[in-house]
Structures are given as structure tokens and as C-alpha cells.
Amino acid sequence: MLNNIKYNFDEEINRKNTNCAKWDGLEKYFGYKDLNPLWVADMDFKTPDFINNEIIKAAQNASYGYSVESDGLFQSIISWQKNQHNWKIDKEDIFMINGVVPAYSACIEAFSNEGDEVIVQTPIYPPLYKCVTANNRKLIINKLKNNNGYYTMDLEDLESKITPRTKILALCSPHNPVGRVWDKEELEKLANICIKNDIIIVSDEIHSDITFKKFIPLASISEKIAQKTITLNSAGKTFNIAGLNCAYAISKNSFILDKFKKIAHKREIHSINFFGYVSTKAAYKNGALFVKELKNYIMENIIFTKNYLKEHNMNIDFHIPEATYLLWLDFSKIDLPHEEIKEHLLTKVKIALNDGVSFGSDGNKYFRLNCALSKNALNTALNQLSSNL
């Protein structure tokens, strides 16, 4: 297998002093500069040459004016979803946008009124609930069930909280931060509840390519489910091009997509970075082998971290995720309050992790670690953790 490896994920690149949020934003977000950053959900791997080369080629024209989508861009998205996830979509189902989070916020405005209710399943990626309150909607928390680190949906609780004012359910699929890839049965049960109660599902599927078991796009399950779903996605996480601000919404329901488009135009989130178009097309056209090898490397890092924590008798554990390079670390065996653990990580261990409480109150004594970095850099960070905690 080693002889077939094409991409070098052991290569370390210097991201300091490059306006990189992960590295250069430490003091702003944590109050300290001298931290080892394992927080922001982007990778410390080099963006592959098949993307970089297309960006350089495009830049040679030395003109960066307004741009429009090409048929080739749409075809790359269509082919990727078909080849990777067996999901057949058409050009008219797709609408380009400048980011998943801005699009999610636009969905809240498009499919509900002020005072209406939006359901989120915590612990969850913070913008998925922050956007609800920012749009003057009522946040309804449907906590996931934590079964010794393996999370499942609490559909009984979900149904009990639905009212006539419940208009939207925010689905994180695969789930960030707990790393679940929802199976078909879970998704069908969830969708049927929403269909019965006339609730639109906004499915954030941005991590769908970095999965270690079969991923099923929600809207691919049935036409009935597709008619109640708008899917948000991007090549940003998979190919480390999030800074180029290119994403897309998909819906088989033209009425839903048209309502979304109206708000997207109102909010001016449909104008895409020129290089975003170029990189997304290149990624989806040439990226299958890269993703295969990336997932192998990430899983090796996950297993390495799991074994390291065990071998060093650390009172920290996590359930091996089914998706993403994000580890939901459980510090509950450490006999300190959450805030003291947080302060110790920053001042003694000197590593920056995402605070679990930012994902919801059920994130108490949890911290999220990003393991998408070289094995050498990961080992350094774990040594810091074991020596100082």
C-alpha cells in the first residue's frame, strides 16, 4: 500500500504570519500567542497541486474582475455527488453561494418568520444555533443521547418539542463535533417526523467527503424527503480551500430553492470569489484519489491519538469518529471544573482546543481537537498534553 501513496501528508508547511486564523488568530481568540493550535476546522496539509496549479493558471491572466459560474463547475459538482455518494442531482437543483454558514442564516430567514422556532441537535457546531438567535428566531434544543461517547438522536424528545411554530430543523450530517455518520434508518425517522409536521430540514453536509463509513445525503433517500430538504455543502473542508469562500445549496424542491435564492440575493451571498470557482471545479474533477489517501492518513492519526492517550494512562478519552478529523475529547474523569481544565490547557499545556461548552451546555468537560496535521506535529502536541496535564 505504501508504494501507492501519491500525496505527502507528512510535509509540514509554515502557516504563521500568513493571516491564518488558526495560527495568527490565537491571541485574539484565546488571549495567548504561544499556543499549539489544534482548534479551527481546517487542515495543516498543503492544498493539492491539482488545485494550486489551476489557481496559478487562472492568475496568469492578471485580471480578477467579477466572475460567473460555468457549466464545467456545475458538472463537477453533479459528477462528484454521483460518484462519491450515489446522489443524482441536476444543474437546476444547484445554487452557488459564498459559504455554508451565510447560507444557513439565509435559510432561517427564508423558511421562517421572527419568533418561529428552529430545532438544533446539541452538542453542535456553534453557528448552527447562533444564527437562530441572530435572526430573532426561537432556539429549540434537542440534545443528542450520549451512550458512552457514541451519540444517537433522541427522536422522542424531538417530537415532544415540536409546536405549530416549529418551521426548521438544522441537521449536521456528518455531525460536528461528535463525528457521527447518521445511518439511513436514523435519517428516515428524522425526516418523517419533519414531513409530518411540515418542517423544512436544512442539512449541513460540509464534512460529507471525510467519512469512514458510507455517507448518505439526506435528500438522496427518497423524493418525499428531498421535497422537504435543502442541502448546504462545499469543497472547502475536504480540500482545505475554505478561505476561498465557495459553497452551494441543493434542493429538488424548486419552491424551496427559489425562496432561498430570493433571500440569498437580498443578502448578497451569491457573488463568489473568482478563485473559489476555479478551485472547486479542480477539486471535484481531480480529487478522488486525494480524498481516499487523506482519509487513510486522518484515520491513522485518530488511531494514534487513541492509543497514545491509553498508553500514557491519561484520563482523557474519545469515541473514534465515523467522520471528520475532529476528536470530541472527554475530560470528565479529570476531577476539576470545566473552566479550570480550560485554563490549564491554555496556561500550562499550551495548546488551543475548541471549548466544548461553545457547542452547547452538554459540551461541559469536553474539548474538540483537530488532528488534521502531520504525525510529527500531532505527536508533539500529545507530548505537550501528557507532560503538563
C-alpha positions as CSV (number, residue, x, y, z in Angstrom):
1,M,0.0,0.0,0.0
2,L,2.8,2.4,0.8
3,N,4.0,2.2,-2.8
4,N,0.7,3.6,-4.0
5,I,0.7,6.7,-1.8
6,K,0.8,9.8,-4.0
7,Y,0.3,12.7,-1.5
8,N,2.7,13.6,1.2
9,F,0.7,14.4,4.3
10,D,3.9,14.3,6.5
11,E,5.1,17.5,4.8
12,E,4.8,20.4,7.2
13,I,4.0,23.9,5.9
14,N,4.6,27.1,7.9
15,R,1.2,28.9,8.3
16,K,2.4,31.5,10.7
17,N,2.3,35.1,9.6
18,T,0.1,34.3,6.6
19,N,-3.1,35.8,8.0
20,C,-4.1,32.3,9.0
21,A,-6.9,32.3,11.6
22,K,-5.8,29.0,13.1
23,W,-2.2,30.3,13.8
24,D,-2.3,34.1,13.7
25,G,-5.6,34.4,15.5
26,L,-4.5,32.8,18.7
27,E,-4.2,35.9,20.8
28,K,-7.5,37.3,19.5
29,Y,-9.4,34.2,20.4
30,F,-7.6,32.7,23.3
31,G,-5.6,35.6,24.8
32,Y,-2.2,33.9,24.2
33,K,0.2,33.8,21.3
34,D,2.4,30.9,22.3
35,L,-0.1,28.0,21.9
36,N,-0.1,24.9,19.7
37,P,-3.3,25.4,17.6
38,L,-5.5,22.3,17.3
39,W,-8.8,24.2,17.0
40,V,-10.1,25.7,13.8
41,A,-11.6,23.1,11.4
42,D,-9.2,23.5,8.6
43,M,-6.2,21.2,7.9
44,D,-2.5,21.9,8.2
45,F,-2.0,19.9,5.0
46,K,-1.0,21.6,1.7
47,T,-3.8,22.1,-0.7
48,P,-3.1,19.6,-3.5
49,D,-1.2,20.7,-6.7
50,F,-4.2,19.9,-9.0
51,I,-5.9,22.8,-7.3
52,N,-2.9,25.1,-6.8
53,N,-1.9,24.7,-10.5
54,E,-5.4,25.7,-11.7
55,I,-5.3,28.8,-9.4
56,I,-1.8,29.8,-10.8
57,K,-3.0,29.2,-14.3
58,A,-6.1,31.4,-13.7
59,A,-3.9,34.1,-12.1
60,Q,-1.7,34.3,-15.1
61,N,-4.4,36.4,-16.9
62,A,-3.8,39.0,-14.2
63,S,-7.4,40.1,-14.1
64,Y,-9.6,39.5,-11.1
65,G,-12.9,41.0,-12.0
66,Y,-16.4,39.7,-11.4
67,S,-16.9,36.1,-12.4
68,V,-19.8,33.8,-13.3
69,E,-20.4,30.1,-12.9
70,S,-19.5,27.8,-15.8
71,D,-21.2,24.7,-17.0
72,G,-18.0,22.9,-16.0
73,L,-18.3,24.0,-12.4
74,F,-21.9,22.6,-12.2
75,Q,-20.9,19.4,-13.9
76,S,-18.0,18.9,-11.5
77,I,-20.5,19.1,-8.5
78,I,-23.0,16.8,-10.2
79,S,-20.3,14.2,-11.1
80,W,-18.8,14.3,-7.6
81,Q,-22.1,13.8,-5.8
82,K,-23.0,10.9,-8.1
83,N,-19.6,9.2,-8.0
84,Q,-18.9,9.7,-4.3
85,H,-22.3,9.5,-2.8
86,N,-24.6,7.9,-5.5
87,W,-26.8,11.0,-5.4
88,K,-28.2,12.2,-8.8
89,I,-28.7,15.9,-8.9
90,D,-29.2,18.3,-11.9
91,K,-27.9,21.7,-12.7
92,E,-31.2,23.4,-11.9
93,D,-31.1,21.9,-8.3
94,I,-27.8,23.8,-7.5
95,F,-27.3,27.4,-6.4
96,M,-23.8,28.8,-5.8
97,I,-23.2,30.7,-2.5
98,N,-20.2,32.1,-0.7
99,G,-20.3,29.9,2.4
100,V,-22.4,27.3,4.3
101,V,-22.9,29.5,7.4
102,P,-24.1,32.5,5.5
103,A,-26.4,30.2,3.5
104,Y,-27.7,28.6,6.7
105,S,-28.5,32.0,8.1
106,A,-30.3,32.9,4.9
107,C,-32.3,29.7,5.2
108,I,-33.6,30.7,8.6
109,E,-34.9,34.0,7.1
110,A,-36.3,32.2,4.0
111,F,-38.3,29.5,5.7
112,S,-39.5,31.1,9.0
113,N,-40.7,34.3,10.5
114,E,-39.4,36.2,13.5
115,G,-40.5,34.4,16.6
116,D,-40.7,31.0,14.9
117,E,-38.8,28.0,16.2
118,V,-35.7,26.3,14.8
119,I,-34.5,22.9,16.2
120,V,-30.8,22.1,16.7
121,Q,-29.3,18.9,18.0
122,T,-26.6,19.7,20.5
123,P,-23.7,19.5,21.0
124,I,-23.4,21.1,17.7
125,Y,-21.2,23.4,15.6
126,P,-21.8,26.8,17.3
127,P,-23.0,28.9,14.2
128,L,-25.9,26.4,13.8
129,Y,-27.5,27.8,16.9
130,K,-26.0,31.3,17.0
131,C,-27.6,32.1,13.6
132,V,-31.0,31.2,15.0
133,T,-31.0,33.9,17.7
134,A,-29.2,36.4,15.4
135,N,-32.3,36.1,13.1
136,N,-34.7,36.6,16.1
137,R,-36.0,33.1,16.0
138,K,-36.6,30.8,19.0
139,L,-33.9,28.2,19.6
140,I,-35.3,24.7,20.4
141,I,-32.6,22.3,21.8
142,N,-32.9,18.6,21.0
143,K,-30.0,17.1,22.8
144,L,-28.3,14.0,21.3
145,K,-28.1,10.9,23.5
146,N,-24.6,10.2,24.7
147,N,-24.1,6.5,25.0
148,N,-20.5,6.2,26.4
149,G,-19.2,8.6,23.8
150,Y,-21.4,7.3,20.9
151,Y,-24.2,9.7,20.1
152,T,-27.7,9.0,18.8
153,M,-30.7,11.1,18.1
154,D,-33.4,11.5,20.7
155,L,-36.4,11.4,18.4
156,E,-38.9,11.1,21.3
157,D,-37.6,14.4,22.8
158,L,-37.6,15.9,19.3
159,E,-41.3,15.1,18.7
160,S,-42.3,16.4,22.2
161,K,-40.8,19.8,21.5
162,I,-42.5,20.5,18.1
163,T,-45.2,23.1,18.1
164,P,-47.1,24.8,15.3
165,R,-44.3,27.5,15.3
166,T,-41.6,25.0,14.6
167,K,-40.5,25.6,11.0
168,I,-36.9,24.4,10.5
169,L,-34.7,21.6,11.7
170,A,-30.9,22.1,11.4
171,L,-29.3,18.8,10.6
172,C,-25.5,18.4,10.9
173,S,-24.6,15.5,8.7
174,P,-22.0,14.2,9.3
175,H,-22.2,15.6,12.8
176,N,-19.7,18.2,14.1
177,P,-18.3,17.7,16.8
178,V,-19.4,14.2,17.7
179,G,-18.3,12.6,14.4
180,R,-21.5,10.6,13.6
181,V,-22.4,9.5,10.2
182,W,-26.2,9.1,10.5
183,D,-27.4,5.8,9.1
184,K,-30.4,5.5,6.7
185,E,-32.8,4.4,9.4
186,E,-32.0,7.3,11.6
187,L,-32.3,9.8,8.8
188,E,-35.6,8.4,7.6
189,K,-37.2,8.5,11.1
190,L,-36.0,12.1,11.5
191,A,-37.2,13.1,8.1
192,N,-40.6,11.5,8.5
193,I,-41.2,13.5,11.7
194,C,-40.3,16.7,9.9
195,I,-42.6,15.8,6.9
196,K,-45.5,15.0,9.3
197,N,-45.1,18.4,11.0
198,D,-44.3,20.4,7.8
199,I,-40.8,21.3,8.9
200,I,-38.0,22.1,6.4
201,I,-34.7,20.4,7.0
202,V,-31.6,22.4,6.4
203,S,-28.9,19.7,6.1
204,D,-25.3,20.9,6.6
205,E,-23.2,18.2,4.7
206,I,-19.9,20.1,4.5
207,H,-18.0,17.1,6.1
208,S,-19.6,14.5,3.9
209,D,-16.5,13.6,2.0
210,I,-14.3,12.9,5.1
211,T,-16.2,9.9,6.3
212,F,-15.1,6.4,7.4
213,K,-18.4,4.6,6.7
214,K,-21.0,5.0,4.0
215,F,-22.4,8.5,3.9
216,I,-26.0,9.0,2.7
217,P,-27.1,12.5,1.6
218,L,-30.4,13.1,3.3
219,A,-32.2,14.2,0.1
220,S,-31.0,11.1,-1.8
221,I,-33.1,8.7,0.3
222,S,-36.4,9.4,-1.3
223,E,-38.2,12.0,-3.4
224,K,-40.6,12.7,-0.5
225,I,-37.6,13.6,1.8
226,A,-35.9,15.6,-1.0
227,Q,-39.0,17.8,-1.2
228,K,-38.6,18.9,2.4
229,T,-34.8,19.4,2.3
230,I,-32.2,22.0,1.3
231,T,-28.6,20.8,1.5
232,L,-25.6,23.0,2.0
233,N,-22.2,21.9,1.0
234,S,-18.7,23.0,-0.1
235,A,-15.4,21.5,-1.2
236,G,-13.8,23.8,1.5
237,K,-13.2,21.3,4.3
238,T,-12.3,18.4,2.1
239,F,-9.6,20.1,0.1
240,N,-8.5,22.8,2.5
241,I,-9.9,25.7,0.4
242,A,-12.3,27.2,3.0
243,G,-10.7,30.6,2.7
244,L,-11.8,30.8,-1.0
245,N,-15.4,31.2,0.0
246,C,-17.2,28.9,-2.4
247,A,-20.2,26.7,-1.5
248,Y,-23.5,25.6,-2.9
249,A,-27.1,24.8,-1.9
250,I,-29.0,21.9,-3.4
251,S,-32.8,21.3,-3.4
252,K,-35.0,19.1,-5.6
253,N,-37.9,21.4,-4.5
254,S,-37.9,24.4,-6.8
255,F,-40.2,26.3,-4.5
256,I,-37.8,25.9,-1.6
257,L,-34.8,26.7,-3.8
258,D,-36.5,29.8,-5.2
259,K,-37.3,31.1,-1.7
260,F,-33.7,30.6,-0.7
261,K,-32.4,32.3,-3.8
262,K,-34.6,35.3,-3.1
263,I,-33.0,35.8,0.4
264,A,-29.5,34.9,-0.9
265,H,-29.8,37.8,-3.5
266,K,-31.2,40.1,-0.8
267,R,-28.2,39.3,1.4
268,E,-25.7,39.4,-1.5
269,I,-24.2,36.0,-0.7
270,H,-24.4,34.7,-4.2
271,S,-21.2,36.5,-5.5
272,I,-18.4,34.1,-5.4
273,N,-14.6,34.6,-5.1
274,F,-13.1,34.1,-8.6
275,F,-10.6,31.5,-7.3
276,G,-13.4,29.8,-5.4
277,Y,-15.0,28.7,-8.7
278,V,-11.6,27.6,-10.1
279,S,-10.6,25.6,-7.0
280,T,-14.0,23.9,-6.5
281,K,-14.1,22.7,-10.1
282,A,-10.5,21.4,-9.9
283,A,-11.1,19.7,-6.6
284,Y,-14.2,17.8,-7.8
285,K,-12.7,17.0,-11.1
286,N,-9.4,15.5,-9.9
287,G,-9.8,14.9,-6.1
288,A,-11.0,11.3,-5.7
289,L,-7.5,9.8,-5.0
290,F,-6.5,12.7,-2.8
291,V,-9.6,12.2,-0.6
292,K,-9.0,8.4,-0.4
293,E,-5.5,8.9,0.8
294,L,-6.4,11.9,3.1
295,K,-9.0,9.7,4.9
296,N,-6.4,6.9,5.4
297,Y,-4.0,9.4,6.9
298,I,-6.5,11.0,9.1
299,M,-7.7,7.6,10.5
300,E,-4.1,6.7,11.2
301,N,-3.9,10.0,13.2
302,I,-7.1,9.2,15.0
303,I,-5.9,5.7,16.0
304,F,-2.5,7.1,17.0
305,T,-4.2,9.6,19.3
306,K,-6.5,6.9,20.8
307,N,-3.5,4.6,21.6
308,Y,-1.4,7.5,22.9
309,L,-4.0,8.5,25.4
310,K,-4.4,4.9,26.6
311,E,-0.6,4.1,26.7
312,H,0.1,7.2,28.7
313,N,-2.7,6.5,31.2
314,M,-4.4,9.8,30.6
315,N,-7.9,10.4,32.0
316,I,-9.0,11.6,28.6
317,D,-10.9,9.5,26.0
318,F,-13.0,9.8,22.9
319,H,-15.1,7.6,20.7
320,I,-13.4,7.0,17.3
321,P,-15.4,9.2,14.9
322,E,-17.2,7.9,11.9
323,A,-16.4,11.2,10.0
324,T,-14.2,14.3,10.2
325,Y,-10.8,15.0,11.6
326,L,-12.3,16.4,14.8
327,L,-12.0,14.5,18.0
328,W,-14.5,15.1,20.8
329,L,-12.3,14.7,23.8
330,D,-14.0,13.7,27.1
331,F,-12.2,15.1,30.2
332,S,-14.9,14.0,32.6
333,K,-12.6,11.7,34.5
334,I,-10.4,14.7,35.5
335,D,-11.5,15.9,38.9
336,L,-11.5,19.6,38.0
337,P,-14.3,22.0,36.9
338,H,-14.5,22.7,33.2
339,E,-13.2,26.3,33.4
340,E,-10.1,25.1,35.4
341,I,-9.4,22.5,32.8
342,K,-9.7,25.1,30.1
343,E,-7.3,27.5,31.8
344,H,-4.8,24.7,32.4
345,L,-4.8,23.7,28.8
346,L,-4.0,27.3,27.8
347,T,-1.5,28.3,30.5
348,K,0.3,25.0,31.3
349,V,-0.3,22.6,28.4
350,K,-0.1,25.5,25.9
351,I,-2.5,24.0,23.3
352,A,-5.6,25.6,21.9
353,L,-8.6,23.3,21.6
354,N,-12.2,24.3,21.0
355,D,-14.1,24.7,24.2
356,G,-16.9,22.1,24.4
357,V,-19.3,24.4,26.1
358,S,-19.3,26.6,22.9
359,F,-21.1,23.6,21.2
360,G,-23.9,23.7,23.9
361,S,-24.2,23.1,27.6
362,D,-23.9,19.3,27.0
363,G,-20.3,20.1,26.0
364,N,-19.2,20.6,29.6
365,K,-15.9,18.9,30.3
366,Y,-15.4,18.2,26.5
367,F,-12.9,19.9,24.2
368,R,-12.5,19.4,20.4
369,L,-9.2,18.5,18.9
370,N,-8.3,18.9,15.2
371,C,-6.0,16.0,14.2
372,A,-5.6,17.0,10.6
373,L,-1.8,17.7,10.8
374,S,1.4,15.8,10.3
375,K,2.1,12.8,12.5
376,N,5.2,14.5,13.8
377,A,3.2,17.7,14.8
378,L,0.4,15.6,16.3
379,N,2.9,13.7,18.4
380,T,4.4,17.0,19.6
381,A,1.0,18.2,20.7
382,L,0.2,15.0,22.5
383,N,3.5,15.1,24.3
384,Q,2.6,18.6,25.5
385,L,-0.7,17.2,26.7
386,S,0.8,14.2,28.6
387,S,3.6,16.2,30.1
388,N,1.6,19.0,31.5
389,L,-1.9,17.7,32.4
